[in-house]
């Protein structure tokens, strides 16, 4: 994985996720090694998608999101690991839930 591949993957994420989730996306945040800049050739891209949907509504987008990350993998050879999080849940828990704290601390907002 190199910087050009990452930027190509980020551009696809920024374009396709909001379009396919019908503008329910509040933010798309990259976190982990790609956000910190210490990625290796075997790294993946970790992505948090903050949405105005509740947990039940988010599930209906799973197939669409899987198609997007599969397309990215085929085009760039980069694996994207994503999670959809209701924005209100993220805001409530980010002060004490370690996973959300990590996204907040090291995340790089690419959309929203």
N, C-alpha and C positions, 0 to 999 in steps of 0.2 A: 504494500500500500504506500502511495506517495501523496504529497500535498495536492497534486492535480486530481487524483482519483477522489480524494476526500471532498474537494470543492465541487466536483461533478456530482457526487452523491448528495451533497448538501443542496445544490441547486434543484435536483430532482425532488428532494424532500420538500423544499420550500414551495415548489410549484404544485406538486401532485397531492400532497396531503390536504391542504385547505380546499382544493378543488373537489376532491373526492369525499371529504367529510362535510360538504355543503356549508362551509364557513362556520362550523361549530368549533373551530380551532381558535384558541386564545393565544397560545404560544407554542413554539416548537423549540426545545432546548437540547443541545448536544452536551453531554457530560462524559466523564471518564477520560481515557488517554487522549482521545482526539481533541477534547476541549483543553486539556492541559498541555498538549503538544508533545507528549512523550510516547506517542504511539510507535508500534513496530510494524513490520510487514505482515504480521499475523493478527494485528488488532482488528477489532470490529468498531463500529460506530454505535454508541449508546445514545438513544434518543428518548426524551420524555415529551409527550404530546399532551398539553394541558387543554382541556376542552370544557365547554359549558354544558356538556351532557352528564347525566348521572351514570353510575357503573353499569346499569342495565342497558341504557341506550348505547354506551360505548361498544358493547359486544357486537352490535349490528355492523360495525365498521371493521371487524377483525379480518374478514376475507379481503376487503379492499386494501387494507394496510399490508396484508401479507403479499398481495399482488405487487404493490409498490416496492416493497423491500426485495422481493424476488427479482423484479426488473432491474433494480439497482445492482444486485449481486451479479446478474448476467452481464450488465453493461460495464461494471467497474471491478468485478471480483472482490467487492467489499461486502461483508455481512453487516446488516443493520439490525440491531436488537432494539426493539421499541416497547414502550409502555404508554398506554393512554390513562391519564389521571384526570378526574374531575377537578377543575381549578379550585372550587370551593374546598374540597377535601385537601388539596395540596396546601392551600393557604392556612387551613386549620391545623395541620399536622407538621408543617415544615420546621417549626421551632423545636420539636422533640422527637420526631420520627427520623432515625438516622439516614434512611434511604432518601427521604425528601430533603433533609438537611444537606446531604451531599450534592444533590441536584442543584439546590439553591446556591451552595458555596462555590462549586467549580463549574457550573453550567454556563454555556454560551448560547444566548438567545439568537436563533437564526430566523425566527418569524414571530411577529406579534409585538 
